[in-house]
Amino acid sequence: MAAVFSTVFLAMLALTTALRVWLALRQMRHVAAHRAAVPGEFADRIPLADHQKAADYTAAKLRLGLVELAVDVGLLLVFTFGGLLAAFDAFWRAQFAAAPYLYGLALFASVGVAGFLVGLPFALYRTFRLEADFGFNKMTPGLFVTDLVKQLILTVLIGAPLLLLVLWLMDAMDAQWWLYVWMTWLAFNLLVLLLYPTVIAPLFNKFTPLAEGEVKSRIEALLARCGFASSGLFVMDGSKRSAHGNAYFTGFGRSKRIVFFDTLIEKLAPGEVEAVLAHELGHYKRRHIVKRIVVMSALSLALLWLLGQLIDQPWFYEGLKVGAGETAPNTAMALILFSLVLPVFTFPFGPLMSWHSRKHEFEADAYAAQQADGGELVAALVKLYRDNAATLTPDPLHSLFYDSHPPASVRIAHLKSLSRPEPAPC
């Protein structure tokens, strides 16, 4: 059985890797083929130079992504068939023979540190070369290091206790451990949603109340019209890291906040900011956030159940070359192996998740066109496509797998098809 699983895993790894490479090459060819001319529907709003910048930016990210893919696949094989996980396992077993939970923490830490060290050069190149070359990076080396230190501290303070609790539940709750771990995971995620706006996010960015003026007046009128109550309107200093712009909701209940990147406020007119916020309100009013939580919760429950079926199967460990069946099975190793191999088997289902997300985007756009000016949302999106160097001509198949939002031309056409009568009830 172990040999069969090894063969299936390697076959799926080859298949998904080949698929990802093929999709990336399709995207590069498609974008390059349309680089010479701006699509007709955007020709009066986006200069050719900006369109070509977006094409070059897309190609640069894809080339880096292909190198990362090769390294990630190599690292996965080194961890499994190359024996690195088995070496970590043997070393930490010897150090913590009488302390299984410390062994579990050490094993996770080893894998995490190895992955971090392999990924660090890519993060540095992406930030200080690729993003800088296209005029987006505002990050300084000092801020980069500071962010890493803060992330490490949060990982230790939050991740270590959570991992210990999960490992204990897996040991103590017998065959139904996966149900208790799922409930713990769900509670933890809800807690993070509650604490993120006021505790975690301010560790990395400065949030200031939105200044008085036309933007605030229009937003407050929109919120009143839609019956949306938040704990405040804030502007985030996103420009200290990147020139990209965005807006988002965060938190839930009384901790709900509306956050605008300062770059977004600077680039968009007041009516355009209102329209962007109306789109985000559409996600809230159509209960997309709740629906996504429900879907992700159901998927996580199914996956934890699956892990519960695999955890005591020697072939699961032997097939991935982490040791003999009588010594390899343990909770920490099971979690690590499962998290490593799962993306290999789930990638082909990407279009389903993209379809679900795009459906929500269309619904939020329709809501925005009712509550604000659809033309203003079109204008805002075109500016964001231009300023963020988002390609206007993605390959349809690549977009189907990777893009959570509809392609630019499809989305703009949909918005233009919507009529806007008087504001509809929320």
Buried (B, 14 or more C-beta within 10 A) or exposed (E): EBEEBBEEBBEBBEBBBEBBBEBBBBBBEBBBEBBEEBBEBBEEBBEEEBBBBBBBBBBBBBEBBBEBBEBBBEBBBBBBBBBBBBEBBBBBBEEBEEEBBEBBBBBBBBBBEBBBEBBEEBEEBBBBEBBBEBEBBBBEEEBBEEBEEEEEEEBEEBBEEEBBBBBBBBBEEEEEBBBBBBEBBBEBBBEEBBBBBBEBBEEBBEBEEBEEEEBBEBBEEBBEBBEBEBBEBBBBBBBBBBBBBBBEBBBBEEBBBBBBBBBBBEBBBBBBBBBBBBBBBBBBBBEBBEEBBEEEBEEBBEBBBEBBEBBEBBBBBBBBBBBEBEBBBBBBBBBBBBEBBEEBBEBEEBBEBBEBBBEBBBBBBBBBBBBBBBBBBBBBBBBBBBBBBBBBBBBEBBBBBBBEBBBBBBBBEBBEEBEBEEEEEB
